[in-house]
């Protein structure tokens, strides 16, 4: 520490205010007043008349830590904090260090007052306005006046001139997310069938400045509050999930989800497909279909499901087919129509018992039959 000698004269019953001297010699021993290590009084052994004190002009520094710690954006999601602090950079100074503290902010504020580490503040109000805790270390011996000692020159700095501060903003409420939109299905509105491979959702939040983490089944997908589009969807049942986190790292405790099912495009083994021709046209699921004019041609696939639907192309001159699973016969479906259109046919509802087996499609005449898409789940 940088030191500056302060000269003092001790008052005794038989002594006057002493003259200021840089060095005092008693009994052949010299006592230097400069430099000195701290503010404590040092009596000359056997004298009781003169003491030497000095003023260190380098104040202590202050270090402070908070628990919990605000995140990198300066936000905290708890309303109680504990501050621990200490004086640092003391060198060989053995004087006693004390502290003053203050808190500014939208609630719980207090002006500068003496404090002892640790200090806990609690019950603070959530607010975008910042809180600041300030703590200052000071040299008690330097600041206090010792009995029986006369100060003969101005006191030097005794407190940290750059107090330690911790600033944060507080938000303890978790955001609430919302998913709306997606495919529309009159039959099962909470679990729709998507006769497409693209859909979109609108993601909402009860708060601003939130981030969203989304997944499609187990695969992470990019998303953000607002419109999120899902593309190139494969066949099968999908669960789109969203979790929100706000600026203070509060996380929505409810995982927001939306379910839907993408149908399967085309059926059949390689040998079965030899009796069908693949065609391409707009308006068909994935833009293609299978067509045959051969009576008795079939397509098959092993399936397990409760619900079964089929997308049937309709038009003039088209033929018929039947559909069954194992030994269970569903129905004969005619594609003949005076107008060109697609028809969604429900073969088994969602509330039925599970069913497994080999699903087969059989053509019943030599008229053209087209197979587009099938949904089972």
C-alpha positions in Angstrom: 0.0 0.0 0.0 1.0 3.6 -0.6 1.5 5.3 2.7 1.7 8.9 3.8 2.9 9.6 7.3 0.5 11.4 9.6 2.1 12.9 12.7 0.3 12.7 16.0 1.0 13.9 19.5 -0.3 11.9 22.4 -1.9 13.9 25.3 -1.0 12.9 28.8 -1.5 14.5 32.1 2.0 15.9 32.1 2.5 16.7 28.5 1.6 19.4 26.1 0.5 18.8 22.5 3.8 17.5 21.2 5.8 18.9 18.3 5.6 17.1 15.0 8.8 15.2 14.3 9.6 12.6 11.6 11.9 10.6 13.8 12.0 10.3 17.6 15.0 8.9 19.4 14.6 7.5 22.9 17.3 5.5 24.6 19.4 5.4 21.5 16.5 3.8 19.4 15.1 5.6 16.4 11.3 5.3 15.5 10.3 6.2 12.0 6.8 7.5 11.4 7.0 6.8 7.7 6.5 4.4 6.3 3.8 2.6 8.3 1.8 -0.4 7.6 -1.6 0.5 9.1 -3.5 3.0 11.2 -3.0 1.3 14.6 -1.4 3.3 17.4 2.2 2.3 18.2 3.4 3.4 21.6 7.1 3.9 22.2 8.1 1.2 24.6 8.5 2.4 28.1 7.5 6.0 27.2 3.8 6.4 27.2 4.3 9.8 25.9 4.5 9.7 22.1 2.6 7.4 19.7 3.1 7.2 16.0 0.1 6.7 13.7 0.0 7.2 10.0 -2.6 7.5 7.2 -2.5 4.9 4.4 -3.8 6.7 1.4 -4.7 3.5 -0.6 -8.3 2.5 0.4 -9.4 -1.1 0.4 -11.2 -2.6 -2.6 -14.5 -4.4 -2.2 -15.5 -7.8 -3.7 -19.1 -9.1 -3.7 -20.9 -12.2 -4.9 -24.6 -13.0 -5.3 -26.5 -16.2 -4.9 -28.3 -17.0 -7.1 -26.5 -15.4 -10.1 -28.4 -13.5 -12.9 -28.1 -15.1 -16.3 -26.0 -13.7 -19.2 -28.8 -11.2 -20.1 -28.9 -9.8 -16.6 -32.2 -11.4 -15.5 -33.0 -13.4 -12.4 -36.0 -15.7 -11.9 -36.0 -15.6 -8.1 -37.1 -12.9 -5.7 -34.5 -13.5 -2.9 -30.7 -13.0 -3.1 -27.9 -13.4 -0.7 -24.8 -11.2 -1.0 -21.5 -12.1 0.5 -18.7 -9.6 0.4 -15.2 -8.8 1.7 -12.4 -6.2 1.6 -9.6 -7.0 -0.8 -6.1 -5.7 -1.8 -5.2 -5.0 1.9 -1.5 -5.8 1.6 0.0 -5.8 5.1 -2.7 -3.5 6.5 -4.0 -5.1 9.7 -6.8 -2.5 10.4 -10.3 -3.6 10.8 -12.5 -3.3 7.6 -16.2 -2.6 7.8 -18.9 -2.2 5.2 -21.8 -0.1 4.1 -24.6 -1.3 1.8 -27.5 0.0 -0.2 -30.2 -1.3 -2.5 -31.9 0.6 -5.3 -34.8 -0.6 -7.4 -38.6 -0.9 -7.8 -39.1 -2.5 -4.4 -37.3 -3.3 -1.2 -34.8 -0.4 -1.7 -32.8 0.9 1.3 -30.3 3.7 1.6 -26.7 3.4 2.7 -26.3 1.7 6.0 -23.8 -0.3 8.0 -23.9 -4.0 7.0 -22.2 -7.3 7.7 -21.7 -10.1 5.2 -23.8 -11.9 4.3 -26.9 -9.7 3.4 -30.1 -11.3 2.2 -32.9 -9.4 0.4 -36.2 -11.1 -0.4 -39.8 -10.5 -1.6 -38.6 -8.3 -4.5 -41.1 -7.4 -7.1 -40.8 -8.5 -10.7 -39.9 -5.6 -12.9 -38.0 -4.6 -16.1 -36.5 -1.8 -13.9 -33.1 -2.7 -12.6 -32.1 -3.5 -9.1 -28.6 -2.6 -7.9 -26.9 -3.7 -4.7 -23.9 -1.6 -3.7 -21.4 -2.4 -1.0 -18.4 -0.3 0.1 -15.5 -1.4 2.3 -13.8 1.1 4.6 -10.9 1.2 7.1 -12.5 1.5 10.5 -9.3 2.5 12.3 -8.6 5.3 9.7 -12.2 6.6 10.0 -12.6 6.5 13.8 -10.9 9.0 16.2 -8.8 7.3 18.8 -9.1 8.5 22.5 -6.2 10.6 23.7 -4.8 11.2 20.2 -4.7 14.5 18.5 -4.9 14.6 14.7 -2.5 17.2 13.3 -3.2 16.9 9.6 -6.2 16.1 7.3 -7.3 12.5 7.1 -6.7 10.7 3.8 -9.1 8.5 1.9 -10.4 5.6 4.0 -13.1 4.0 1.9 -13.3 2.1 -1.4 -13.7 4.9 -4.1 -15.2 2.3 -6.5 -17.8 0.4 -4.5 -18.8 -3.1 -5.7 -22.2 -3.4 -7.3 -24.4 -6.1 -8.7 -27.3 -5.2 -11.0 -30.1 -7.4 -12.2 -33.7 -7.4 -13.5 -36.2 -9.8 -12.1 -38.9 -12.1 -13.6 -40.2 -15.1 -11.6 -43.3 -16.0 -13.7 -43.0 -18.7 -16.4 -44.4 -18.1 -19.8 -47.5 -19.9 -21.0 -47.3 -21.3 -24.6 -50.1 -21.9 -27.1 -50.2 -23.9 -30.4 -53.0 -23.1 -32.8 -53.6 -24.0 -36.5 -52.4 -27.1 -38.2 -54.5 -29.5 -40.3 -58.3 -29.4 -40.1 -60.3 -32.6 -39.7 -64.0 -32.5 -39.0 -64.1 -36.2 -37.9 -61.2 -36.0 -35.4 -60.5 -32.3 -34.8 -58.0 -33.0 -31.9 -56.2 -35.6 -33.9 -56.5 -34.6 -37.6 -55.5 -36.4 -40.7 -53.3 -34.3 -43.0 -53.8 -35.2 -46.6 -50.6 -33.4 -47.5 -47.0 -33.3 -46.5 -46.9 -29.7 -45.4 -48.7 -27.8 -42.6 -48.1 -24.8 -40.3 -48.9 -23.8 -36.8 -49.0 -20.4 -35.0 -47.1 -20.4 -31.8 -48.2 -18.0 -29.1 -46.9 -16.9 -25.7 -48.1 -15.0 -22.6 -44.8 -13.0 -22.6 -42.6 -11.1 -25.0 -38.9 -12.0 -25.5 -39.3 -15.7 -25.3 -37.5 -18.5 -27.1 -39.2 -21.7 -28.3 -37.7 -25.2 -28.5 -39.7 -27.5 -30.8 -39.6 -31.1 -31.9 -41.5 -33.3 -34.3 -41.6 -36.7 -32.6 -38.0 -37.0 -31.5 -36.4 -34.7 -34.1 -35.7 -31.1 -33.1 -37.2 -28.6 -35.6 -36.6 -24.9 -35.9 -39.4 -22.7 -34.6 -40.1 -19.3 -33.1 -43.2 -17.4 -31.8 -45.4 -16.7 -34.8 -45.8 -19.0 -37.8 -43.8 -22.2 -38.0 -44.1 -24.3 -41.1 -43.5 -28.1 -41.2 -42.6 -29.5 -44.6 -41.5 -32.8 -46.2 -43.5 -34.8 -43.7 -43.2 -38.6 -43.9 -46.1 -40.9 -43.4 -47.3 -41.8 -39.9 -48.5 -40.2 -36.7 -46.7 -37.0 -35.7 -46.5 -35.1 -32.4 -45.4 -31.5 -32.7 -44.1 -30.2 -29.4 -43.1 -26.7 -28.1 -41.5 -25.6 -24.9 -41.0 -21.8 -24.1 -38.3 -20.2 -22.1 -38.3 -16.5 -21.2 -35.5 -13.9 -20.8 -35.0 -14.9 -17.1 -34.8 -18.6 -18.0 -38.3 -19.4 -16.6 -39.5 -22.5 -18.5 -43.1 -23.3 -19.3 -43.9 -26.3 -17.2 -46.4 -27.6 -19.7 -45.1 -29.1 -22.9 -47.5 -27.8 -25.6 -48.3 -30.4 -28.2 -50.4 -31.0 -31.3 -50.9 -34.4 -33.0 -51.7 -35.3 -36.6 -51.3 -38.2 -39.0 -49.8 -38.2 -42.5 -51.3 -40.9 -44.8 -49.2 -43.6 -46.6 -48.7 -43.0 -50.3 -49.1 -46.1 -52.6 -49.0 -49.7 -51.4 -47.9 -53.1 -52.7 -44.9 -55.4 -53.0 -42.5 -55.2 -56.0 -44.3 -58.2 -57.6 -47.7 -56.7 -57.0 -46.6 -53.4 -58.5 -45.8 -55.1 -61.8 -49.5 -55.2 -62.5 -49.9 -51.4 -61.8 -48.7 -48.4 -63.6 -47.6 -45.2 -61.8 -49.2 -42.0 -63.0 -48.6 -38.4 -62.1 -51.2 -35.6 -61.8 -52.0 -32.6 -59.7 -54.6 -33.1 -57.0 -53.3 -36.5 -56.0 -51.5 -37.1 -52.7 -47.8 -36.4 -53.4 -48.8 -35.9 -57.0 -48.9 -39.6 -58.0 -51.1 -42.7 -58.1 -51.2 -46.3 -59.1 -53.5 -47.5 -61.9 -54.4 -50.9 -63.3 -57.0 -52.3 -65.8 -56.4 -55.9 -64.7 -59.2 -57.6 -62.9 -57.9 -59.3 -59.6 -54.8 -57.1 -59.4 -54.0 -56.4 -55.8 -51.9 -54.3 -53.4 -51.0 -55.3 -49.8 -49.3 -54.2 -46.6 -49.1 -55.6 -43.1 -50.8 -53.1 -40.7 -51.9 -52.5 -37.1 -54.5 -49.9 -36.5 -57.8 -48.7 -34.9 -58.7 -46.2 -37.5 -58.7 -46.7 -41.3 -59.4 -44.2 -44.0 -58.7 -44.2 -47.7 -58.5 -41.4 -50.3 -60.3 -42.5 -53.4 -60.1 -40.7 -56.8 -63.5 -40.5 -58.6 -64.2 -40.0 -62.3 -66.1 -41.2 -65.4 -65.3 -44.8 -66.5 -63.4 -45.8 -63.4 -63.9 -49.3 -61.9 -64.3 -51.0 -58.5 -62.2 -52.6 -55.8 -62.7 -54.2 -52.5 -60.6 -53.9 -49.3 -60.1 -56.2 -46.4 -57.7 -57.0 -43.5 -57.0 -60.7 -43.0 -60.4 -62.3 -43.2 -62.3 -59.1 -42.3 -64.0 -57.7 -45.3 -64.7 -53.9 -45.2 -66.5 -53.0 -48.4 -66.6 -52.7 -52.1 -65.7 -49.2 -53.3 -66.7 -47.8 -56.7 -64.7 -45.0 -58.2 -67.2 -44.3 -60.9 -68.5 -40.7 -60.9 -69.9 -38.1 -63.3 -67.4 -35.6 -62.0 -63.6 -35.8 -61.3 -63.0 -35.5 -57.6 -61.4 -37.1 -54.5 -63.4 -38.7 -51.7 -62.2 -39.6 -48.2 -63.8 -42.8 -47.0 -63.7 -43.9 -43.4 -63.5 -47.7 -43.2 -63.0 -47.9 -39.5 -63.5 -45.2 -36.8 -61.1 -44.0 -34.1 -63.0 -45.5 -31.2 -62.8 -49.2 -32.3 -60.5 -51.9 -30.9 -57.0 -52.5 -32.3 -56.7 -54.6 -35.4 -53.8 -56.3 -37.1 -53.2 -58.2 -40.3 -52.4 -58.1 -44.0 -54.4 -55.3 -45.7 -55.3 -56.1 -49.3 -56.9 -54.1 -52.2 -58.4 -56.3 -55.0 -59.7 -54.9 -58.3 -63.1 -56.3 -59.4 -63.3 -55.6 -63.1 -61.2 -54.6 -66.1 -62.1 -50.9 -65.8 -59.3 -48.6 -64.7 -58.8 -48.5 -60.9 -56.7 -45.9 -59.3 -55.1 -46.1 -55.8 -54.0 -42.9 -54.2 -53.3 -42.9 -50.4 -54.4 -44.7 -47.3 -54.3 -43.7 -43.6 -54.2 -46.1 -40.7 -53.3 -45.5 -37.1 
